[in-house]
Amino acid sequence: MSSRLKEGKENLVERTKIQVKDLSVWFGSTQVLRGVNLDIKENRVTAIMGPSGCGKSTLIRTLNRMNDIIANCRTDGAVLLNGRNILDSTIDVVELRRKVGMVFQKPNPFPKSIYDNVAFGPKIHGMARGRELDELVERSLRDAALWDEVKDRLKMSALSLSGGQQQRLCIARALAVEPEVILMDEPCSALDPAATAKIESLMVSLKKNYTVVVVTHNMQQAARVSDFTAFLYLGEVIEYNDTKVVFNNPSNRLTEDFITGRFG
């Protein structure tokens, strides 16, 4: 087999970026996730959907150990990032969160300038300064589709931006530390349709360079932006497959009922 043909065949194989193995999570005596198994593919958008209280946010927050800040949280199982278990006690959580960035449901810009919001992470990690930092800020804002809107007012407060712009600024802030994975926990739930459309377009473009995982309560959004979709119910993954398969030919009745609005 020629090397070019062999390379072409290898490129057809989806590479796993994060592997979730038998993951269970408790808050006190309440079990929120039950034996979750999930292979999240590299440079793809994976949507996690399901009814309220099914464990979506708990799952995504486990992927960069945000649940660690909750005193009564207990986790069992494994989450492998590039083959290494991030739940291991020897893991540097600060470095993990640089590699696996998080964008929250409600935009949360710092009460600083637009520039300082994006530069904050690189400064903390000693990644760049001077002209190099300026270039990193510009690149991050461009990647977040915000540069053209703010390039002439970088010294203005980030709080002066609209809600949609603030959310894209938060995405730029996450991108500035050069992560490998971007987690988004219902990033459009507080936005109007126009701002939502910009964030959705951004999600699709980001997968060229990043692995994206998005929690969404909006089934139409999952269908529009994701390559793979997981349906959670009562802390379990009921179905996980190519998004087109999940929406057009679901294998589980619960999934079908949820998608068609017959759920519950």
PAZAPA-4460 file (N, C-alpha, C; in steps of 0.05 Angstrom, whole numbers, plus 32768, in hexadecimal, padded with zeros to 4 digits):
% residues 264
    n_x    n_y    n_z   ca_x   ca_y   ca_z    c_x    c_y    c_z   seq   type   mol
   8011   7FE8   8000   8000   8000   8000   8012   8019   8000     1      M     A
   800C   802C   7FEF   801C   8044   7FEE   8019   8054   8008     2      S     A
   802D   8064   800E   802C   8074   8027   8016   8088   8027     3      S     A
   8010   8093   800F   7FFB   80A7   800D   7FE0   809B   8012     4      R     A
   7FDB   8082   8007   7FC2   8075   800B   7FBF   806D   8028     5      L     A
   7FD5   8063   8034   7FD4   805B   8050   7FCD   8073   8062     6      K     A
   7FDA   808A   805C   7FD4   80A2   806B   7FB7   80AA   8068     7      E     A
   7FAC   80A8   8051   7F90   80AE   804C   7F7E   809D   805C     8      G     A
   7F84   8083   805E   7F74   8071   806E   7F75   8078   808B     9      K     A
   7F8D   807F   8095   7F90   8086   80B1   7F80   809F   80B8    10      E     A
   7F7E   80B2   80A5   7F70   80CB   80AB   7F52   80C6   80AD    11      N     A
   7F49   80AF   80A3   7F2C   80A9   80A5   7F24   80A0   80C1    12      L     A
   7F38   8099   80D1   7F33   808F   80EC   7F30   80A6   80FF    13      V     A
   7F1A   80A7   810E   7F16   80BB   8122   7F28   80B6   813A    14      E     A
   7F38   80C9   8142   7F49   80C5   8159   7F3C   80CF   8173    15      R     A
   7F3E   80BF   8188   7F32   80C6   81A1   7F44   80D9   81B0    16      T     A
   7F38   80F0   81B9   7F46   8104   81C9   7F42   80FF   81E7    17      K     A
   7F29   80FA   81EE   7F22   80F5   820A   7F13   80DB   820C    18      I     A
   7F1B   80C9   821E   7F0D   80B0   8222   7F02   80AF   823E    19      Q     A
   7EE8   80AF   8241   7EDB   80AD   825B   7ED5   8090   8260    20      V     A
   7EDE   8085   8277   7EDB   8069   827D   7ECD   8064   8298    21      K     A
   7EB6   8058   8297   7EA7   8050   82AF   7EA6   8067   82C3    22      D     A
   7EA0   807F   82BA   7EA1   8097   82CB   7E87   8099   82DC    23      L     A
   7E8A   809A   82F6   7E74   809F   8308   7E7B   80B6   831A    24      S     A
   7E67   80C7   8320   7E6B   80DF   8330   7E55   80E1   8345    25      V     A
   7E5D   80E7   835D   7E4A   80EB   8373   7E4D   8107   837F    26      W     A
   7E37   8113   8387   7E38   812B   8398   7E2B   8123   83B2    27      F     A
   7E3C   811F   83C6   7E32   8114   83DF   7E29   80F7   83DA    28      G     A
   7E10   80F1   83E1   7E05   80D6   83DD   7DF6   80D4   83C3    29      S     A
   7DF4   80EA   83B4   7DE5   80EA   839A   7DF7   80E3   8383    30      T     A
   7DF1   80CD   8375   7E01   80C6   835D   7DF6   80D5   8345    31      Q     A
   7E07   80E4   8338   7DFF   80F5   8321   7E06   80E8   8306    32      V     A
   7E1D   80DB   8305   7E26   80CC   82ED   7E2A   80AF   82F4    33      L     A
   7E21   809D   82E1   7E22   8081   82E7   7E30   8071   82D0    34      R     A
   7E49   806B   82D5   7E58   805A   82C2   7E59   8064   82A6    35      G     A
   7E5F   807E   82A2   7E60   808A   8288   7E78   8082   8278    36      V     A
   7E74   8079   825F   7E89   8073   824D   7E86   8084   8233    37      N     A
   7E9B   8091   822B   7E99   80A4   8214   7EB4   80A8   8208    38      L     A
   7EB6   80A6   81EE   7ECE   80AC   81DF   7ECA   80C6   81D0    39      D     A
   7ED7   80DB   81D8   7ED5   80F5   81CB   7EEA   80F9   81B6    40      I     A
   7EE2   80FD   819D   7EF5   80FD   8187   7F03   8118   8184    41      K     A
   7F1C   8115   817B   7F2D   812D   8177   7F24   813D   815F    42      E     A
   7F25   8158   8162   7F1D   816B   814D   7F01   8166   8143    43      N     A
   7EEF   8160   8155   7ED3   815E   814F   7EC3   816C   8165    44      R     A
   7EAA   8173   815E   7E98   817E   8172   7E86   8168   817D    45      V     A
   7E87   8164   8197   7E76   8150   81A3   7E61   815E   81B5    46      T     A
   7E48   8159   81AF   7E32   8165   81BF   7E28   8151   81D4    47      A     A
   7E23   815C   81EC   7E17   814C   8201   7DFC   8158   8207    48      I     A
   7DE7   8148   8203   7DCC   8152   8207   7DBC   813F   8219    49      M     A
   7DA6   814A   8223   7D95   813A   8235   7D84   814D   8246    50      G     A
   7D71   8142   8254   7D5F   8153   8265   7D6E   8160   827C    51      P     A
   7D62   8174   8288   7D6F   8181   829F   7D73   816D   82B5    52      S     A
   7D8B   816F   82C2   7D91   815E   82D9   7D9B   8142   82D2    53      G     A
   7DA2   813E   82B8   7DAB   8123   82B0   7DC9   811F   82B3    54      C     A
   7DD7   8135   82BA   7DF4   8132   82BF   7E06   813E   82AA    55      G     A
   7DFB   814D   8297   7E0A   8158   8281   7E21   816A   828B    56      K     A
   7E1A   817D   829C   7E2F   8190   82A5   7E43   8182   82B7    57      S     A
   7E39   816F   82C8   7E4C   8160   82D9   7E60   8151   82C8    58      T     A
   7E57   8146   82B1   7E69   8137   82A0   7E7E   814A   8294    59      L     A
   7E75   8160   8289   7E88   8171   827B   7E9C   817E   828F    60      I     A
   7E92   8183   82A8   7EA4   818F   82BC   7EB8   817B   82C7    61      R     A
   7EB2   8161   82C3   7EC6   814C   82CB   7EDE   814C   82B8    62      T     A
   7ED9   8155   829F   7EEE   8154   828A   7F05   8167   828F    63      L     A
   7F01   817B   82A1   7F19   818B   82A9   7F19   818F   82C7    64      N     A
   7F0B   817C   82D5   7F0B   817A   82F2   7F01   8193   8300    65      R     A
   7EED   81A0   82F4   7EE0   81B7   8301   7ED0   81AE   8319    66      M     A
   7EC8   8194   8319   7EB9   818A   8330   7ECA   8188   8349    67      N     A
   7EE4   818A   8346   7EF6   8189   835D   7EF0   819E   8372    68      D     A
   7EE4   81B4   8369   7EE0   81CB   837C   7EC7   81C6   838D    69      I     A
   7EB8   81B0   8388   7EA1   81A9   8398   7EA9   8195   83AD    70      I     A
   7EA6   819D   83C6   7EB2   818D   83DC   7EA8   8171   83DE    71      A     A
   7E8E   816C   83D9   7E83   8152   83DD   7E82   8141   83C3    72      N     A
   7E92   8149   83AF   7E92   813A   8395   7EA5   8123   8397    73      C     A
   7E9C   810C   838D   7EAD   80F4   838C   7EAA   80E8   8370    74      R     A
   7EC1   80E0   8365   7EC2   80D7   8349   7ECF   80BB   8348    75      T     A
   7EC4   80AA   8337   7ED0   808F   8333   7ED1   808A   8315    76      D     A
   7EE5   807A   830D   7EE9   8075   82F0   7F01   8084   82E6    77      G     A
   7F02   8089   82CC   7F1A   8096   82C0   7F11   80A8   82A9    78      A     A
   7F21   80BD   82A6   7F1E   80CF   828E   7F39   80D2   8282    79      V     A
   7F3D   80C7   826B   7F58   80C7   825E   7F59   80DE   824A    80      L     A
   7F6C   80F0   824D   7F72   8105   823A   7F8D   80FE   822D    81      L     A
   7F8D   80F9   8213   7FA5   80F0   8206   7FB1   80D7   8213    82      N     A
   7F9F   80C6   821E   7FA7   80AD   822A   7FAF   80AE   8247    83      G     A
   7FAE   80C6   8253   7FB6   80C9   8270   7F9D   80CF   8280    84      R     A
   7F9A   80C2   8297   7F83   80C6   82A8   7F85   80E0   82B7    85      N     A
   7F73   80F3   82B0   7F74   810D   82BD   7F69   810D   82D9    86      I     A
   7F5D   80F7   82E2   7F53   80F5   82FD   7F68   80EB   8310    87      L     A
   7F7F   80E4   8306   7F96   80DB   8317   7F9E   80F2   8329    88      D     A
   7FA5   80EB   8342   7FAD   8100   8356   7FC6   810F   834F    89      S     A
   7FD7   8103   833C   7FF0   8111   8335   7FEC   8125   831F    90      T     A
   7FD4   8128   8314   7FD0   813A   82FE   7FD1   8157   8308    91      I     A
   7FDF   8168   82F9   7FE0   8185   82FF   7FC6   8191   82F4    92      D     A
   7FB3   8198   8306   7F99   81A1   82FE   7F9A   81BC   82EF    93      V     A
   7FAC   81CD   82F7   7FAF   81E7   82E9   7FB7   81E3   82CC    94      V     A
   7FCA   81D1   82C8   7FD3   81CB   82AD   7FBD   81BD   829D    95      E     A
   7FAD   81AC   82AB   7F97   819E   829E   7F83   81B3   8294    96      L     A
   7F7D   81C6   82A4   7F69   81DA   829C   7F73   81ED   8287    97      R     A
   7F8D   81EE   8283   7F98   81FD   826C   7F93   81ED   8253    98      R     A
   7F97   81D3   8255   7F93   81C2   823D   7F75   81BE   8236    99      K     A
   7F64   81BE   824B   7F47   81BA   8248   7F39   81D2   8252   100      V     A
   7F33   81E5   8240   7F26   81FE   8248   7F08   81FC   824B   101      G     A
   7EFC   820E   825A   7EE0   820D   8260   7ED3   8228   825A   102      M     A
   7EBC   8227   824C   7EAC   823E   8247   7E91   8239   8254   103      V     A
   7E88   824A   8266   7E70   8245   8276   7E56   824F   8269   104      F     A
   7E40   8248   8276   7E26   824F   826C   7E22   826D   826A   105      Q     A
   7E2A   827B   827F   7E27   8298   827F   7E43   82A4   827B   106      K     A
   7E45   82B7   8268   7E5F   82C4   8263   7E6A   82D0   827D   107      P     A
   7E83   82CB   8282   7E8F   82D5   829B   7EAA   82E3   8297   108      N     A
   7EA9   82F9   8287   7EC2   8308   8283   7ECC   8314   829D   109      P     A
   7EE6   8317   82A0   7EF1   8324   82B7   7EEC   8342   82B5   110      F     A
   7EEA   8350   82CB   7EE6   836E   82CB   7F00   837C   82C3   111      P     A
   7F0A   8375   82AC   7F22   8380   82A1   7F1D   8389   8285   112      K     A
   7F32   8393   8277   7F2F   839A   825B   7F2C   8381   824A   113      S     A
   7F23   8385   8231   7F20   836F   821E   7F3C   8362   821B   114      I     A
   7F50   8372   8217   7F6C   8368   8214   7F74   8357   822C   115      Y     A
   7F70   8362   8244   7F7A   8355   825C   7F6B   833B   8262   116      D     A
   7F52   8339   8259   7F43   8320   825C   7F51   830A   824D   117      N     A
   7F58   830F   8234   7F65   82FB   8223   7F81   82F6   822B   118      V     A
   7F8F   830A   8234   7FAC   8308   823C   7FB0   82FB   8257   119      A     A
   7F9A   82F9   8267   7F9D   82F0   8283   7FAA   82D4   8285   120      F     A
   7F9F   82C1   8277   7FA9   82A6   8278   7FC6   82A3   826F   121      G     A
   7FCD   82AE   8257   7FE9   82AD   824E   7FFC   82BA   8262   122      P     A
   7FF4   82CF   826F   8005   82DC   8283   800A   82CA   829B   123      K     A
   7FF4   82BE   82A4   7FF6   82AC   82BC   8008   8295   82B6   124      I     A
   8006   828A   829E   8016   8272   8297   8032   827A   828B   125      H     A
   8038   8294   828A   8052   829C   8280   8056   8295   8263   126      G     A
   8040   8295   8253   8042   828C   8237   804D   82A1   8224   127      M     A
   8048   82BB   822A   804F   82D0   8217   804F   82EB   8225   128      A     A
   805D   82FE   8219   805C   831A   8222   8064   832C   820B   129      R     A
   805F   8346   820F   8066   8359   81FB   8057   8355   81E0   130      G     A
   8066   8357   81CB   805A   8354   81B0   804F   8338   81AC   131      R     A
   805D   8324   81B7   8053   8309   81B4   8038   8305   81C2   132      E     A
   8034   8312   81D8   801A   8311   81E6   8004   8320   81D6   133      L     A
   800C   8336   81CA   7FF9   8345   81B9   7FEF   8333   81A2   134      D     A
   8002   8325   8196   7FFB   8313   8180   7FE9   82FC   8189   135      E     A
   7FEF   82F2   81A1   7FDF   82DC   81AC   7FC2   82E5   81B2   136      L     A
   7FBF   82FD   81BC   7FA5   8309   81C2   7F95   830C   81A8   137      V     A
   7FA3   8317   8194   7F95   831B   817A   7F8D   8301   816D   138      E     A
   7F9F   82ED   816E   7F98   82D3   8162   7F81   82C6   8170   139      R     A
   7F80   82C8   818B   7F6A   82BC   819A   7F50   82CA   8194   140      S     A
   7F50   82E4   8192   7F38   82F3   818B   7F2F   82ED   816F   141      L     A
   7F41   82E9   815D   7F3A   82E2   8141   7F2E   82C6   8141   142      R     A
   7F3A   82B3   814F   7F30   8298   8150   7F14   8297   815D   143      D     A
   7F0E   82AA   816E   7EF3   82AC   817A   7EE0   82BD   816A   144      A     A
   7EE8   82C5   8152   7ED8   82D6   8140   7ECF   82F0   814E   145      A     A
   7EE2   82FC   815D   7EDB   8315   816B   7EEE   832C   8164   146      L     A
   7F04   8326   8158   7F19   833B   8154   7F0E   8353   8145   147      W     A
   7F00   834F   812F   7EF7   8366   811E   7EE4   8378   812E   148      D     A
   7ED6   836D   8142   7EC3   837D   8151   7ED0   838C   8168   149      E     A
   7EE8   8384   8171   7EF3   8391   8189   7F0F   839B   8185   150      V     A
   7F1B   8399   816D   7F37   839F   8169   7F3D   83BD   816F   151      K     A
   7F2A   83CE   816D   7F2E   83EB   8173   7F27   83F3   818F   152      D     A
   7F1F   83E0   81A0   7F18   83E7   81BB   7F21   83D2   81CF   153      R     A
   7F39   83C8   81CB   7F44   83B3   81DC   7F48   83BC   81F9   154      L     A
   7F4A   83D7   81FE   7F4F   83E1   8219   7F34   83E6   8228   155      K     A
   7F1E   83E3   821A   7F04   83E6   8226   7EFD   83CF   8238   156      M     A
   7EEB   83D3   824B   7EE3   83BD   825D   7ED5   83A7   824E   157      S     A
   7EDB   838F   8255   7ECE   8378   8248   7EB0   8378   824F   158      A     A
   7EA9   8385   8265   7E8D   8386   826E   7E7C   8398   825C   159      L     A
   7E89   83A8   824B   7E7A   83B9   8239   7E71   83AA   8220   160      S     A
   7E79   8391   821C   7E72   8381   8205   7E56   8376   8209   161      L     A
   7E49   836F   81F2   7E2F   8362   81F3   7E32   8346   81FE   162      S     A
   7E1C   8339   8205   7E1E   831E   8210   7E2B   830A   81FD   163      G     A
   7E24   830B   81E4   7E31   82FA   81D0   7E4E   82FF   81CC   164      G     A
   7E56   8319   81CD   7E72   8320   81CB   7E81   8317   81E4   165      Q     A
   7E75   831A   81FB   7E82   8310   8214   7E87   82F2   8213   166      Q     A
   7E74   82E3   8208   7E78   82C6   8206   7E8F   82C0   81F3   167      Q     A
   7E90   82CE   81DD   7EA7   82C9   81CA   7EC1   82D2   81D6   168      R     A
   7EC0   82E7   81E7   7ED8   82EF   81F5   7EE1   82D9   8209   169      L     A
   7ECF   82CD   8216   7ED5   82B6   8228   7EE1   829F   8218   170      C     A
   7ED8   829B   8200   7EE3   8286   81EF   7F00   828E   81E7   171      I     A
   7F04   82A7   81E0   7F1F   82B1   81D9   7F31   82AE   81F1   172      A     A
   7F27   82B3   8209   7F37   82B1   8221   7F40   8294   8226   173      R     A
   7F2E   8281   8220   7F34   8265   8222   7F49   825D   820C   174      A     A
   7F46   8267   81F4   7F58   8260   81DF   7F74   826B   81E3   175      L     A
   7F76   8281   81F2   7F90   828F   81F5   7FA5   827E   8202   176      A     A
   7F9D   826B   8212   7FB1   825A   8220   7FB7   8240   8210   177      V     A
   7FAE   8240   81F7   7FB4   822B   81E3   7FAC   8210   81ED   178      E     A
   7F92   820C   81F2   7F88   81F2   81FC   7F87   81DD   81E6   179      P     A
   7F81   81C5   81ED   7F7C   81B0   81DA   7F5E   81AA   81D7   180      E     A
   7F4F   81AF   81ED   7F33   81AA   81EE   7F24   81C2   81F9   181      V     A
   7F0D   81C8   81ED   7EFB   81DE   81F6   7EE1   81D1   81FF   182      I     A
   7EDA   81D5   8219   7EC1   81CC   8224   7EAE   81E4   8225   183      L     A
   7E95   81E0   821C   7E81   81F5   821C   7E68   81EB   822A   184      M     A
   7E61   81F8   8240   7E49   81EF   8250   7E32   8201   8249   185      D     A
   7E21   81F9   8236   7E0A   8209   822D   7E12   8226   8227   186      E     A
   7E25   822A   8215   7E30   8245   8211   7E1D   8259   8204   187      P     A
   7E06   824F   81FA   7DF4   8262   81EC   7DDA   8266   81FB   188      C     A
   7DD7   825A   8212   7DBD   825A   8220   7DB4   8277   8228   189      S     A
   7DC8   8289   822C   7DC1   82A4   8234   7DC2   82B8   821D   190      A     A
   7DC4   82AE   8204   7DC9   82C0   81EE   7DB0   82C1   81DB   191      L     A
   7DAE   82D7   81CC   7D99   82D9   81B9   7DA0   82C9   81A0   192      D     A
   7D8C   82C5   818D   7D91   82B4   8176   7DA9   82BD   8164   193      P     A
   7DAD   82D7   8161   7DC3   82E1   8150   7DDE   82DA   815D   194      A     A
   7DE0   82DE   8177   7DF9   82D8   8185   7DFE   82BA   8186   195      A     A
   7DE8   82AA   8189   7DE9   828D   8189   7DF4   8283   816F   196      T     A
   7DEB   828F   8159   7DF4   8286   813E   7E12   828A   813B   197      A     A
   7E1D   82A0   8146   7E3A   82A6   8145   7E4A   8291   8155   198      K     A
   7E3F   828B   816D   7E4D   8277   817D   7E4D   825C   8170   199      I     A
   7E36   8255   8164   7E34   823B   8157   7E48   8239   8140   200      E     A
   7E49   824E   8130   7E5C   824F   8119   7E79   824C   8124   201      S     A
   7E7E   8259   813A   7E99   8258   8147   7E9F   823C   8150   202      L     A
   7E8C   822E   815C   7E91   8212   8164   7E9A   8201   814D   203      M     A
   7E8D   8204   8136   7E94   81F4   811F   7EB0   81FA   8115   204      V     A
   7EB7   8214   8115   7ED2   821B   810B   7EE8   8213   811F   205      S     A
   7EE2   8213   8138   7EF6   820C   814C   7F01   81F0   814A   206      L     A
   7EF0   81DE   8140   7EF8   81C1   813F   7F10   81BC   812C   207      K     A
   7F17   81D0   811C   7F2E   81CD   810A   7F47   81CA   811B   208      K     A
   7F47   81D8   8132   7F5F   81D8   8143   7F5B   81CD   815F   209      N     A
   7F42   81C9   8167   7F3C   81C1   8182   7F27   81AA   8182   210      Y     A
   7F27   819C   8198   7F11   8189   819E   7EFC   8198   81AE   211      T     A
   7EE3   8198   81A5   7ECE   81A7   81B2   7EB9   8195   81BE   212      V     A
   7EB2   819A   81D7   7E9C   818B   81E5   7E88   81A0   81EE   213      V     A
   7E6F   819D   81E6   7E5B   81B1   81ED   7E43   81A4   81FA   214      V     A
   7E3B   81AE   8211   7E22   81A6   821E   7E0D   81B8   8214   215      V     A
   7DF6   81AD   820A   7DE1   81BE   8200   7DC6   81B2   8207   216      T     A
   7DB3   81C3   820D   7D97   81BB   8212   7D87   81BE   81F8   217      H     A
   7D95   81C9   81E3   7D88   81CF   81CA   7D8F   81B9   81B6   218      N     A
   7D7B   81A8   81B0   7D80   8191   819E   7D87   819B   8181   219      M     A
   7D7A   81B0   8179   7D80   81BB   815E   7D9D   81C5   815C   220      Q     A
   7DA6   81D0   8172   7DC2   81D9   8173   7DD5   81C1   8171   221      Q     A
   7DD0   81AC   8180   7DE0   8194   817E   7DE1   8189   8162   222      A     A
   7DCA   8189   8155   7DC8   817F   8139   7DD8   8190   8126   223      A     A
   7DD8   81AA   812B   7DE6   81BD   8119   7E04   81BD   811B   224      R     A
   7E0E   81BB   8134   7E2B   81C0   8137   7E3C   81A8   813D   225      V     A
   7E30   8191   8146   7E41   817B   814F   7E45   8165   813B   226      S     A
   7E5B   8157   813E   7E62   8140   812E   7E58   8126   813D   227      D     A
   7E59   8127   8157   7E50   8110   8168   7E3E   811B   817E   228      F     A
   7E2B   810B   8186   7E18   8113   819B   7E14   80FC   81AF   229      T     A
   7E15   8104   81C8   7E0F   80F1   81DE   7DF5   80FA   81EB   230      A     A
   7DE3   80E7   81F0   7DCA   80EC   81FE   7DCC   80E0   821A   231      F     A
   7DCA   80F2   822F   7DCB   80E9   824A   7DAF   80E9   8257   232      L     A
   7DAB   80D5   8268   7D91   80D4   8277   7D97   80C7   8292   233      Y     A
   7D90   80D5   82A7   7D94   80CB   82C3   7DB1   80C2   82C7   234      L     A
   7DC4   80D2   82BD   7DE0   80CD   82C2   7DED   80B8   82B1   235      G     A
   7DDE   80AD   829E   7DEA   8098   828D   7DEA   80A1   826F   236      E     A
   7DFD   8098   8260   7DFE   809D   8243   7DEB   8088   8236   237      V     A
   7DD5   8092   822D   7DC1   8080   8220   7DC9   807A   8204   238      I     A
   7DD5   808E   81F6   7DDC   808A   81DA   7DF3   809E   81D3   239      E     A
   7E06   8094   81C4   7E1C   80A5   81BA   7E24   809C   819F   240      Y     A
   7E23   80AF   818B   7E28   80A7   8170   7E2D   80C0   815F   241      N     A
   7E32   80BB   8146   7E32   80D1   8132   7E18   80E1   8135   242      D     A
   7E1A   80FB   8134   7E02   810C   8139   7DEC   8105   8126   243      T     A
   7DF2   8101   810C   7DDD   80FB   80F9   7DCF   80E1   8100   244      K     A
   7DDE   80CE   8109   7DD1   80B4   8111   7DBF   80B8   8129   245      V     A
   7DC9   80C7   813D   7DB9   80CB   8156   7D9F   80D9   814F   246      V     A
   7D9F   80ED   813D   7D87   80FC   8138   7D75   80EF   8123   247      F     A
   7D81   80E0   8110   7D71   80D4   80FA   7D6A   80B7   80FF   248      N     A
   7D7A   80A9   810E   7D75   808D   8112   7D7E   8084   812E   249      N     A
   7D73   8090   8143   7D7C   8089   815E   7D77   806B   8165   250      P     A
   7D89   805F   8174   7D86   8043   817A   7D77   803D   8193   251      S     A
   7D72   8053   81A3   7D64   804F   81BD   7D4A   805F   81BD   252      N     A
   7D35   8053   81C8   7D1B   8060   81C8   7D1B   807A   81D8   253      R     A
   7D2B   807A   81EE   7D2D   8093   81FE   7D38   80AA   81EE   254      L     A
   7D4C   80A4   81DE   7D58   80B9   81CD   7D44   80C3   81B9   255      T     A
   7D36   80B1   81AD   7D21   80B9   8199   7D0B   80CA   81A6   256      E     A
   7D02   80C2   81BE   7CEE   80D1   81CC   7CF7   80ED   81D3   257      D     A
   7D11   80EF   81DB   7D1C   810A   81E2   7D1D   811C   81CA   258      F     A
   7D27   8111   81B3   7D2A   8120   819B   7D10   8129   818F   259      I     A
   7CFC   8118   8191   7CE2   811E   8185   7CCF   812D   8198   260      T     A
   7CD8   8132   81B0   7CC7   8141   81C3   7CB3   8131   81D2   261      G     A
   7CB5   8117   81D0   7CA2   8105   81DF   7CAD   80FE   81FA   262      R     A
   7CC5   8108   8200   7CD3   8100   8219   7CC3   8108   8231   263      F     A
   7CC1   80F5   8244   7CB4   80FB   825E   7C96   80F8   825D   264      G     A
***
